[in-house]
Amino acid sequence: MQGQDQVQGRRDTGQREYESKCEVCHGHAGKGNGPYVEYLKTPASDLTALKKNNGGVFPVDRVISIIDGREAVKGHGAREMPIWGRQYSSETVEAAEYYVDVPYDQEMYIRSRILALVDYLDRLQGR
């Protein structure tokens, strides 16, 4: 039986992104109760209620804007939450060495990881 973090025998990229970038504040289940919550000035939001709080529609564009740093979040003050878009950009320089035999597109790499994370957040809804 495959674990919930496996997709067709491969690691779930969206879950991996969540675990490495979001879980510390938002918690394993996305409820806003991560291990760093006591250090936050503003409590981390419950990421499982994004769809519910948006009239039953998952707010894809807004979530992407928050992740890539285009939209500031009031509770994050002076960007307590790292601007993951910038981190993704710096990580692409490291990833470029793995794409020797195929054309490498930095924007595609960044977008695919952000979209994987957004997909995972969508799957957390209502849990």
Beta strands, then each sheet from edge to edge (+ up, - down):
strand 1: 6-7
strand 2: 10-11
sheet 1: 1+ 2-
end
